[in-house]
Amino acid sequence: MNPLHPRRKHRLAHLLPALLVGLLPLLTVTPTLLWQERQDLRRLARQQTQQGLELVDEILGQADLAARAILPQAGQPCGQAVYNLRRQVAVVPFVRSTALARGDAFYCTSLSGPIALPLHSGQFVNGLLQLLPGNRITPDVPLLYYRLQGPSGDAVATIDGRYLQLALQDASNNNPVYLQIGREWLGPRKVGRGQAPQPWQIQESRRSQRYPYTVLTGYDIPPWHLLLWQHHTSLAIVLLLLGLSAGVTLYWLLGRPASPTRELQRALEGDEFEGFLQPVVKPGQPGWQGAEVLMRWRHPREGLIRPDLFIPRAEESGMIVPMTRKMMRQVVGQLSRQPLPPGFHLGFNISRAHLQDNRLYDDCQELQRMLAGSQATLTLELTEREMIEITPAVEELFRKLHLLGVKIALDDFGTGHSSLVYLQQLAVDGLKIDQGFVAGIGSDGLSGHIVDSVAELAAKLGLETVAEGVETAEQMEYLSRLGVGWLQGYHIARPMPLAEFIQRLRQGDTWK
């Protein structure tokens, strides 16, 4: 899979923080809303269990009245007691039937009078309450027995479970409320055995202080997006608009070009400048005999940027000095560990800003120390894009550089400011014939004469010559016959990254 294009990667790098900022209002407000929703639901569940408890206590209170009214007749013959049993059913709310029992068996009921049915007293919770899913007469209607014990027998008041379900429904808020009595529970639609269903994230239960039962309920917290959209629609819209505005603004700010100087400073700190080496050969000798180090900018958004698009600005701002210094150390640090041909020409471009920087001599001293184990010759190629003021300090700098063994050449000779003046006043070691003149060899008679004149001038002054921009075999042959000492151009090799240059140098994959 092909890697992302640098511009696309750069856009992605801007998009991610913009999205994060865009989501920030939601990310900061949503946890608070979820916490508040949890507190509200817990408070509501407490209110519901309290209300359910009060309603069920009221129903059981009525059952207690009925049971106490018939308890004195427990043990009496059914014929004497049945009237009072039926009277309690008629006058006491919520009571469906009443009954008397002795010896763990019912013997009289308000429904049919005399009866013989087991009481199962051991199944009553605290001897007081028993929840049943139904009986033989109404098998689908839940029942709740309320039992009081006396010296001669027991009194039982039966509550219709539907009253209890209505009470629980009144206490609910469209969520189920359950009644737990011992191991049985009563829900909105049925009676179950075991623990009442508790599928909620928030649960509340409340135990009666008067009777042995518990009321419980709970809530699930809705997903955050539903919570926002359904319960806080206006706030959600405001947060989305706020986040969108913040995200778009940040994306625009990140994508806005920085000032040229700040962008160069950022690139320098990010190690985006690197040296590309273009091989240099000597006519009649095999292999690469040197290289000119050309600065390239590997921009994270624009990819590889040509030097003519950023070098002039770097020279104007003075950033060219730290940029060159860092590149020099990187390149020399790598090449110093490689076996190089004798007299290997290693050229770096310098400008007026370098001559005004007091650290140039110290930098060259360090580079020479790094190259001490190799046979390379460090050459500084002075560009003429800016007018250079020749002062005693500049002359002294050149003298000290020569003592270090550093050579100095005039780059693009004849195209810049006062080339002949520099040649007269500065102690230089060589000239570089501009590629514009070299390109005219064989097609432009004037360019050919200029090349001849520069080569002749250099020979008379004892200066080395380098011809750049050699792109054809014809140009190379002409310059070789002319006695130009060094040749450089696409016909020999294009500029290449340092790692590729070292690899090809090791493998001998060079000019033959």
C-alpha positions in Angstrom: 0.0 0.0 0.0 1.3 3.4 -0.9 2.0 5.8 1.9 -0.2 8.8 2.3 0.8 11.8 0.3 2.5 14.4 2.5 -0.2 17.0 1.9 -2.9 14.5 2.9 -0.9 13.5 6.0 -0.6 17.1 6.9 -4.3 17.7 6.5 -5.0 14.6 8.6 -2.6 16.0 11.3 -4.7 19.2 11.3 -8.0 17.4 11.2 -7.5 15.2 14.2 -6.9 18.1 16.7 -9.7 20.0 15.1 -12.1 17.1 15.6 -10.9 16.8 19.2 -11.6 20.4 19.8 -14.9 20.1 18.0 -15.9 17.3 20.3 -14.6 19.0 23.4 -17.9 20.7 24.4 -19.7 17.4 24.2 -16.8 15.5 26.0 -16.8 18.0 28.9 -20.6 18.5 29.3 -21.7 14.9 28.7 -20.1 13.4 31.9 -21.8 16.1 34.0 -25.1 15.4 32.4 -24.7 11.7 32.9 -23.8 12.3 36.6 -26.8 14.6 36.9 -29.1 12.0 35.2 -27.8 9.3 37.6 -28.6 11.5 40.6 -32.1 12.4 39.3 -32.9 8.8 38.5 -31.7 7.6 41.9 -33.8 10.3 43.6 -36.8 9.3 41.5 -36.3 5.6 42.4 -36.2 6.5 46.1 -39.4 8.5 45.8 -41.1 5.6 44.0 -40.0 3.0 46.6 -41.2 5.3 49.4 -44.5 5.8 47.7 -44.9 2.1 47.0 -44.1 1.3 50.6 -46.7 3.7 51.9 -49.4 2.3 49.6 -48.7 -1.3 50.4 -48.5 -0.5 54.2 -51.9 1.1 53.9 -53.4 -2.1 52.2 -51.8 -4.3 54.8 -53.1 -2.0 57.5 -56.6 -2.7 56.3 -55.9 -6.5 56.3 -54.7 -6.1 59.8 -58.0 -4.5 60.9 -60.0 -7.3 59.3 -57.8 -10.0 60.9 -58.0 -8.5 64.3 -61.8 -8.2 64.0 -62.2 -11.9 63.5 -59.3 -13.2 65.7 -61.5 -13.5 68.8 -63.7 -16.0 67.0 -60.8 -18.3 66.1 -61.6 -21.7 67.5 -65.4 -21.1 67.5 -67.7 -23.2 65.3 -67.9 -21.9 61.7 -71.6 -21.4 61.9 -71.2 -18.8 64.7 -68.2 -17.0 63.1 -69.0 -17.0 59.4 -71.3 -13.9 59.6 -68.5 -11.7 61.0 -66.0 -13.1 58.5 -68.3 -12.0 55.6 -69.0 -8.7 57.3 -65.3 -7.8 57.3 -65.0 -8.6 53.6 -67.9 -6.3 52.9 -66.7 -3.3 55.0 -62.9 -3.4 54.9 -61.2 -2.2 51.7 -58.8 -4.4 49.7 -59.8 -7.6 51.7 -61.0 -10.3 49.3 -61.8 -13.0 51.9 -61.3 -13.9 55.5 -60.7 -17.3 57.1 -60.1 -19.0 60.4 -57.6 -21.8 61.0 -56.6 -24.2 63.8 -54.1 -27.0 63.9 -52.4 -25.7 60.7 -55.6 -26.0 58.6 -58.4 -23.7 57.5 -61.8 -24.8 58.9 -63.9 -21.7 58.1 -63.9 -19.2 55.3 -66.1 -16.2 54.3 -66.5 -17.7 50.8 -67.9 -21.1 51.5 -68.3 -21.4 55.2 -66.9 -24.7 56.6 -63.8 -25.9 54.7 -60.8 -28.2 55.3 -57.6 -27.0 53.6 -54.0 -27.0 54.7 -52.7 -23.7 56.1 -48.9 -24.4 55.5 -48.1 -22.0 58.4 -44.4 -22.7 57.9 -44.4 -20.9 54.5 -45.5 -17.6 56.1 -42.7 -14.9 56.3 -42.3 -14.1 60.0 -45.5 -16.0 60.5 -47.3 -13.0 59.1 -47.3 -12.9 55.2 -47.5 -15.4 52.4 -47.6 -14.5 48.7 -49.3 -17.0 46.3 -49.7 -16.9 42.5 -53.4 -17.9 42.9 -55.7 -20.6 44.2 -58.1 -23.2 42.8 -60.9 -20.7 42.3 -58.8 -17.9 40.7 -55.5 -19.6 39.6 -54.3 -16.5 37.6 -55.0 -13.9 40.3 -52.2 -13.4 42.9 -53.1 -13.5 46.6 -51.5 -12.3 49.8 -52.4 -13.9 53.1 -52.2 -11.8 56.2 -52.2 -14.0 59.3 -52.6 -13.2 63.0 -52.1 -15.9 65.6 -54.3 -16.3 68.7 -54.5 -18.7 71.6 -57.3 -20.7 70.1 -56.4 -20.4 66.4 -55.4 -18.1 63.6 -57.2 -15.4 61.7 -56.3 -14.9 58.0 -57.3 -11.9 55.7 -56.7 -12.5 52.0 -55.8 -9.5 49.8 -56.4 -9.5 46.1 -53.0 -9.2 44.5 -54.4 -6.9 41.8 -54.8 -4.2 44.4 -51.1 -4.6 45.2 -50.2 -4.4 41.5 -52.3 -1.2 41.1 -50.5 0.3 44.1 -47.1 -0.6 42.7 -48.2 0.8 39.3 -49.3 4.1 41.0 -45.8 4.4 42.5 -44.1 3.7 39.2 -43.0 6.1 36.5 -43.4 3.8 33.5 -40.8 1.5 35.0 -41.6 -1.7 37.0 -41.8 -1.6 40.8 -41.6 -5.0 42.6 -42.8 -6.3 45.9 -40.5 -8.9 47.6 -41.9 -11.0 50.4 -39.5 -13.7 51.5 -38.6 -15.8 48.5 -41.6 -14.7 46.4 -42.0 -11.5 44.5 -44.9 -9.6 42.9 -44.4 -7.7 39.7 -46.6 -5.8 37.3 -48.0 -8.9 35.6 -47.0 -12.0 37.6 -45.7 -13.6 40.8 -42.2 -15.2 40.8 -40.0 -17.1 43.1 -36.5 -16.1 44.1 -35.0 -12.7 43.8 -37.1 -10.1 42.0 -35.7 -9.1 38.6 -33.1 -6.3 38.9 -31.8 -5.5 35.4 -31.1 -1.9 36.2 -27.9 0.2 36.4 -29.4 2.2 39.2 -31.3 0.2 41.9 -33.2 1.3 45.0 -35.0 -0.8 47.6 -36.8 0.1 50.8 -37.9 -2.3 53.6 -41.1 -1.8 55.5 -40.7 -1.0 59.2 -44.1 -2.6 60.0 -44.3 -5.7 57.8 -41.8 -8.2 56.4 -41.6 -7.1 52.8 -39.4 -4.9 50.5 -40.3 -2.6 47.6 -37.6 -2.2 44.9 -37.2 -0.5 41.6 -34.5 0.9 39.3 -33.6 2.6 36.1 -31.2 2.2 33.2 -29.2 5.3 32.2 -29.8 6.0 28.5 -26.8 6.2 26.1 -25.2 9.6 26.1 -26.3 10.6 22.6 -30.0 9.7 23.4 -29.7 11.5 26.7 -28.6 14.7 24.9 -30.9 14.5 22.0 -34.1 13.4 23.8 -33.7 15.2 27.2 -31.5 18.1 26.4 -32.2 18.9 22.7 -31.5 22.6 22.9 -28.3 22.1 24.8 -27.2 19.4 22.3 -27.7 21.8 19.4 -25.8 24.6 21.2 -22.9 22.2 22.0 -22.8 20.9 18.4 -22.7 24.4 17.0 -20.1 25.5 19.5 -17.9 22.5 18.8 -18.3 22.9 15.0 -17.3 26.6 15.2 -14.3 25.8 17.4 -13.2 22.8 15.3 -13.4 24.8 12.0 -11.6 27.7 13.5 -8.7 25.5 14.8 -8.5 23.7 11.5 -8.2 27.1 9.7 -5.6 28.3 12.2 -3.5 25.1 11.9 -3.7 25.2 8.1 -2.9 28.9 7.8 0.6 29.4 6.6 3.0 30.7 9.2 5.3 33.5 8.5 8.3 32.4 6.4 10.8 32.9 9.2 8.7 31.0 11.7 8.1 28.2 9.2 11.8 27.9 8.6 12.4 27.8 12.3 9.8 25.1 12.8 11.3 23.1 10.0 14.8 23.4 11.5 13.6 22.2 14.9 11.7 19.3 13.1 14.8 18.2 11.2 13.1 18.7 7.9 16.2 20.1 6.1 18.5 17.4 4.7 21.6 17.3 2.5 21.3 15.9 -1.0 24.7 15.1 -2.6 25.4 15.6 -6.3 28.5 13.7 -7.3 31.5 15.4 -8.9 34.0 13.7 -11.2 37.4 14.4 -12.6 37.9 13.9 -16.3 39.9 10.8 -17.0 39.5 9.3 -13.5 36.9 6.6 -12.6 34.3 6.9 -9.9 33.0 9.8 -8.0 35.8 12.1 -6.8 33.6 14.4 -4.7 30.2 15.9 -4.1 28.4 19.1 -3.7 26.0 19.1 -0.7 22.7 20.7 -1.7 20.0 21.6 0.9 16.5 20.1 0.4 13.4 20.7 2.5 11.3 17.6 3.1 8.1 19.5 4.1 5.4 17.4 5.9 2.7 18.9 3.7 4.3 19.9 0.4 6.8 17.1 0.2 10.3 17.8 -1.2 10.8 21.5 -1.8 13.4 22.9 -4.3 16.1 25.1 -2.8 15.3 28.1 -5.0 11.9 28.3 -3.2 13.3 28.7 0.3 17.0 29.5 0.2 16.6 33.2 -0.7 14.3 33.7 2.2 16.6 31.8 4.5 19.5 34.0 3.5 17.4 37.2 4.0 16.3 36.2 7.5 19.7 34.8 8.6 18.2 31.3 9.1 20.5 30.0 6.5 23.3 29.9 9.0 21.9 27.5 11.6 20.3 25.5 8.7 23.7 25.1 7.0 25.5 24.3 10.3 23.1 21.5 11.1 23.3 20.0 7.6 27.1 20.2 7.6 27.3 18.2 10.8 24.9 15.6 9.7 26.6 15.0 6.3 30.2 15.2 7.6 29.3 12.9 10.5 28.1 10.2 8.1 30.8 10.6 5.4 33.7 10.7 8.0 33.0 7.0 8.7 33.2 6.0 5.0 36.3 5.2 2.9 36.6 8.1 0.5 38.8 8.5 -2.5 42.0 10.6 -2.0 41.3 14.3 -2.3 37.6 13.8 -2.2 36.0 17.2 -2.9 33.2 18.0 -0.4 31.5 21.3 -1.2 29.0 23.3 0.9 27.4 26.6 -0.2 27.8 29.6 2.0 26.5 33.2 1.7 27.1 36.6 3.0 25.2 35.7 6.2 27.8 33.0 7.0 30.7 35.5 6.6 29.0 37.7 9.1 28.7 34.9 11.6 31.6 34.5 14.0 31.0 30.8 14.3 31.9 29.9 10.8 35.5 29.4 11.6 34.7 27.3 14.7 32.3 25.2 12.6 34.9 24.5 10.0 37.4 23.6 12.7 35.0 21.1 14.0 34.3 19.7 10.6 38.0 19.3 9.8 38.4 17.5 13.1 35.6 15.1 12.1 37.2 14.6 8.6 40.7 14.1 10.0 40.5 10.3 9.5 39.4 10.6 5.9 41.1 12.1 2.8 38.3 14.6 2.0 38.9 18.2 1.3 36.3 20.7 2.7 35.4 23.4 0.2 33.1 26.4 0.9 31.4 27.6 -2.3 30.6 31.3 -1.9 27.3 32.3 -3.6 26.8 35.7 -5.1 23.1 36.2 -4.6 23.9 39.0 -2.2 26.5 41.7 -2.3 29.4 40.9 0.0 31.3 43.7 1.7 34.9 42.8 1.7 36.2 44.0 5.1 39.4 43.2 7.0 37.4 40.8 9.1 36.3 38.9 6.0 39.9 38.8 4.7 41.1 37.6 8.1 38.4 34.9 8.1 39.6 33.6 4.7 43.2 33.6 5.8 42.3 31.5 8.9 40.2 29.1 6.9 43.1 28.5 4.5 45.3 27.7 7.4 42.8 25.0 8.4 43.0 23.5 5.0 39.6 24.7 3.9 39.3 25.7 0.2 37.1 28.5 -1.0 35.5 28.7 -4.4 33.3 31.3 -6.1 30.0 29.7 -7.0 28.1 30.6 -10.3 31.1 32.7 -11.4 30.1 35.6 -13.6 26.4 35.7 -12.8 26.3 37.6 -9.4 27.7 40.7 -7.9 31.2 41.9 -8.8 32.7 38.4 -9.5 36.0 40.0 -10.7 36.2 42.2 -7.7 35.9 39.2 -5.4 38.5 37.4 -7.5 40.9 40.3 -7.1 40.4 41.0 -3.4 39.6 37.6 -1.9 42.0 34.7 -1.6 40.0 32.0 -3.4 41.0 28.5 -4.6 38.6 27.9 -7.4 35.8 29.0 -9.7 32.5 27.3 -10.5 31.3 27.8 -14.1 27.5 28.5 -14.0 25.3 25.9 -15.6 23.7 28.6 -17.7 27.0 29.0 -19.7 27.6 25.2 -19.8 24.1 24.6 -21.3 25.0 26.8 -24.3 28.0 24.7 -25.3 27.5 23.4 -28.9 24.5 25.6 -29.5 25.3 29.1 -28.3 28.6 30.5 -29.5 28.7 33.3 -26.9 28.2 30.9 -24.0 31.0 28.7 -25.4 33.4 31.7 -25.6 32.5 32.7 -22.0 33.3 29.1 -20.8 36.6 29.3 -22.7 37.4 32.6 -21.1 36.6 31.5 -17.6 38.7 28.4 -18.0 41.6 30.3 -19.4 41.4 32.9 -16.6 41.3 30.2 -13.9 44.3 28.5 -15.5 46.3 31.8 -15.5 45.5 32.5 -11.9 46.2 28.9 -10.8 42.6 28.3 -9.7 40.7 25.0 -9.9 37.5 25.0 -12.0 34.3 23.1 -11.6 31.6 23.1 -14.3 28.1 22.5 -13.1 25.0 21.6 -15.1 26.8 19.0 -17.4 23.8 17.2 -19.0 25.2 15.8 -22.3 28.2 13.8 -23.4 29.1 16.6 -25.8 29.3 19.1 -23.0 31.4 16.7 -20.9 33.9 16.0 -23.8 34.2 19.7 -24.6 34.9 20.7 -20.9 37.4 17.8 -20.6 39.4 19.0 -23.6 39.2 22.6 -22.2 41.0 21.4 -19.0 38.2 21.9 -16.6 39.2 20.0 -13.5 35.9 19.0 -12.0 32.5 18.1 -13.7 29.1 18.0 -12.1 25.6 17.6 -13.6 22.7 15.3 -14.5 24.8 13.5 -17.1 26.9 12.2 -14.3 24.3 11.8 -11.5 21.4 13.7 -10.1 21.4 14.9 -6.5 20.5 12.1 -4.1 19.9 11.6 -0.4 22.9 11.0 1.8 22.1 7.4 2.5 21.7 6.6 -1.2 25.0 8.3 -2.0 26.9 6.3 0.7 25.3 3.1 -0.5 26.2 3.6 -4.1 29.7 4.8 -3.1 30.2 1.5 -1.2 28.9 -0.6 -4.0 31.0 1.1 -6.6 27.8 2.1 -8.5 29.3 5.3 -9.6 30.5 7.1 -12.8 32.9 5.1 -14.9 
